[in-house]
Amino acid sequence: MSRDFSLCDQIKRASVSVAANIAEGYYRSQRQTKNYLGIASGSANETVTLLVIINSVYDIKTEDLQNEYKVLGKQINAFSKTIRY
């Protein structure tokens, strides 16, 4: 089976982006923090999409990870709503 290293690289970058954007926004203004959380949520959704592709194309079971990232995205959105500016 041929390996798709670009897909592997993309999912690594998307998943790392979730944590990196939360961390980067932590000490910023409330407005900037909310923006970084939005980016982190988008990266979580991107990761879910990439996991769906991996599941479809390579028949690798990714449903558990998909669910974890969906929950994470919801948690990020809920936290973002608590921030007022």
NORRABEL-V322161 format. One record per residue. RES is the residue in three letters. PHI is phi in whole degrees, -180 to 180 (* if undefined). OMEGA is omega in whole degrees, 0 to 359 (none if undefined). Layout:
RES_PHI_OMEGA ; RES_PHI_OMEGA
//
This chain:
MET_*_177 ; SER_-75_180 ; ARG_-100_180 ; ASP_-102_184 ; PHE_-70_178 ; SER_-68_176 ; LEU_-66_177 ; CYS_-61_179 ; ASP_-64_181 ; GLN_-64_181 ; ILE_-70_175 ; LYS_-63_182 ; ARG_-65_181 ; ALA_-66_182 ; SER_-70_177 ; VAL_-68_180 ; SER_-61_179 ; VAL_-58_182 ; ALA_-66_183 ; ALA_-63_181 ; ASN_-73_175 ; ILE_-63_180 ; ALA_-64_182 ; GLU_-66_181 ; GLY_-81_188 ; TYR_-58_183 ; TYR_-101_179 ; ARG_-91_175 ; SER_-64_181 ; GLN_-61_179 ; ARG_-63_179 ; GLN_-67_178 ; THR_-59_180 ; LYS_-62_178 ; ASN_-63_179 ; TYR_-63_177 ; LEU_-66_176 ; GLY_-63_178 ; ILE_-66_179 ; ALA_-62_178 ; SER_-63_177 ; GLY_-62_178 ; SER_-67_176 ; ALA_-64_178 ; ASN_-66_176 ; GLU_-62_179 ; THR_-63_177 ; VAL_-59_180 ; THR_-61_179 ; LEU_-65_177 ; LEU_-67_176 ; VAL_-63_179 ; ILE_-63_179 ; ILE_-60_178 ; ASN_-62_183 ; SER_-72_187 ; VAL_-79_187 ; TYR_-105_180 ; ASP_55_174 ; ILE_-98_184 ; LYS_-71_182 ; THR_-123_186 ; GLU_-59_180 ; ASP_-63_178 ; LEU_-65_177 ; GLN_-57_180 ; ASN_-63_179 ; GLU_-62_180 ; TYR_-71_175 ; LYS_-65_177 ; VAL_-63_179 ; LEU_-59_178 ; GLY_-59_178 ; LYS_-65_179 ; GLN_-65_178 ; ILE_-62_179 ; ASN_-62_179 ; ALA_-64_178 ; PHE_-64_180 ; SER_-59_181 ; LYS_-69_179 ; THR_-82_183 ; ILE_-90_179 ; ARG_-111_174 ; TYR_-140_none
//
